C-alpha cells in the first residue's frame, strides 16, 4: 500500500516555505513578493494591466496548491507513517 511520509498540512507548510524562500531576494526591495508588476505609471491602462497580471499570478498559485493538496489526498497521503 502506498504511504506518504508527510501529512497534508506538513506538505502545505513546506510548499509555503519553499515558495517564500525561492523569492526571498525579491522581497528585499521596496515592493511586495506577491506583486511583481509594480510599475508606477500615470496611465490607467498600465495600472490596470499590472493589477490583472498580479491577480492572475496569485490565482495560479492558489490553484496549483489546491491541485497539489487534492492529488495528495487522492494518493492517500494524509497519514504520517513512522
C-alpha beads as a LAMMPS data file, in Angstrom:
LAMMPS data file: protein, C-alpha beads

82 atoms
81 bonds

1 atom types
1 bond types

-500.0 500.0 xlo xhi
-500.0 500.0 ylo yhi
-500.0 500.0 zlo zhi

Masses

1 110.0

Atoms # bond

1 1 1 0.000 0.000 0.000
2 1 1 1.232 3.486 -0.868
3 1 1 2.037 5.698 2.092
4 1 1 3.436 9.221 2.311
5 1 1 5.920 10.365 4.885
6 1 1 4.261 13.744 5.463
7 1 1 0.696 14.837 6.156
8 1 1 -1.201 17.353 4.024
9 1 1 -0.612 20.184 6.448
10 1 1 3.107 19.437 6.504
11 1 1 3.205 19.494 2.692
12 1 1 1.352 22.799 2.696
13 1 1 3.783 24.339 5.163
14 1 1 6.798 23.002 3.258
15 1 1 5.466 24.322 -0.059
16 1 1 4.799 27.719 1.519
17 1 1 8.316 27.869 2.949
18 1 1 9.807 26.773 -0.373
19 1 1 7.880 29.411 -2.296
20 1 1 8.843 32.160 0.132
21 1 1 12.491 31.143 0.197
22 1 1 12.633 30.973 -3.613
23 1 1 11.538 34.603 -3.917
24 1 1 13.349 35.895 -0.856
25 1 1 15.680 38.054 -2.909
26 1 1 12.638 39.819 -4.411
27 1 1 11.205 40.710 -1.004
28 1 1 14.277 42.727 -0.083
29 1 1 13.386 45.525 -2.472
30 1 1 10.613 48.069 -1.923
31 1 1 7.703 46.102 -3.382
32 1 1 5.837 43.053 -2.156
33 1 1 6.623 39.499 -3.252
34 1 1 3.109 38.802 -4.454
35 1 1 3.046 41.903 -6.683
36 1 1 5.913 41.550 -9.170
37 1 1 4.288 44.067 -11.532
38 1 1 4.544 47.344 -9.674
39 1 1 5.353 49.972 -12.272
40 1 1 4.464 53.483 -11.147
41 1 1 2.797 54.931 -14.189
42 1 1 0.385 57.812 -14.679
43 1 1 -1.523 55.745 -17.258
44 1 1 -4.636 53.924 -16.137
45 1 1 -4.153 51.149 -18.698
46 1 1 -0.733 50.260 -17.306
47 1 1 -2.050 50.205 -13.753
48 1 1 -4.980 48.016 -14.816
49 1 1 -2.660 45.600 -16.672
50 1 1 -0.382 45.369 -13.607
51 1 1 -3.371 44.688 -11.349
52 1 1 -4.722 41.969 -13.664
53 1 1 -1.287 40.336 -14.005
54 1 1 -0.737 40.358 -10.237
55 1 1 -4.165 38.876 -9.571
56 1 1 -3.612 36.125 -12.173
57 1 1 -0.295 35.202 -10.563
58 1 1 -1.946 34.922 -7.162
59 1 1 -4.863 32.908 -8.561
60 1 1 -2.499 30.498 -10.347
61 1 1 -0.543 29.985 -7.139
62 1 1 -3.736 29.190 -5.221
63 1 1 -4.952 26.813 -7.956
64 1 1 -1.625 24.953 -8.076
65 1 1 -1.573 24.491 -4.302
66 1 1 -5.175 23.300 -4.337
67 1 1 -4.438 20.736 -7.058
68 1 1 -1.377 19.523 -5.144
69 1 1 -3.453 19.042 -1.993
70 1 1 -6.149 17.197 -3.945
71 1 1 -3.555 14.914 -5.554
72 1 1 -2.004 14.203 -2.155
73 1 1 -5.441 13.297 -0.817
74 1 1 -6.171 11.152 -3.869
75 1 1 -2.976 9.185 -3.267
76 1 1 -3.900 8.822 0.410
77 1 1 -1.069 10.995 1.698
78 1 1 -2.957 12.087 4.770
79 1 1 -1.295 9.921 7.403
80 1 1 2.123 10.257 8.955
81 1 1 3.874 6.913 8.835
82 1 1 6.815 6.402 11.129

Bonds

1 1 1 2
2 1 2 3
3 1 3 4
4 1 4 5
5 1 5 6
6 1 6 7
7 1 7 8
8 1 8 9
9 1 9 10
10 1 10 11
11 1 11 12
12 1 12 13
13 1 13 14
14 1 14 15
15 1 15 16
16 1 16 17
17 1 17 18
18 1 18 19
19 1 19 20
20 1 20 21
21 1 21 22
22 1 22 23
23 1 23 24
24 1 24 25
25 1 25 26
26 1 26 27
27 1 27 28
28 1 28 29
29 1 29 30
30 1 30 31
31 1 31 32
32 1 32 33
33 1 33 34
34 1 34 35
35 1 35 36
36 1 36 37
37 1 37 38
38 1 38 39
39 1 39 40
40 1 40 41
41 1 41 42
42 1 42 43
43 1 43 44
44 1 44 45
45 1 45 46
46 1 46 47
47 1 47 48
48 1 48 49
49 1 49 50
50 1 50 51
51 1 51 52
52 1 52 53
53 1 53 54
54 1 54 55
55 1 55 56
56 1 56 57
57 1 57 58
58 1 58 59
59 1 59 60
60 1 60 61
61 1 61 62
62 1 62 63
63 1 63 64
64 1 64 65
65 1 65 66
66 1 66 67
67 1 67 68
68 1 68 69
69 1 69 70
70 1 70 71
71 1 71 72
72 1 72 73
73 1 73 74
74 1 74 75
75 1 75 76
76 1 76 77
77 1 77 78
78 1 78 79
79 1 79 80
80 1 80 81
81 1 81 82
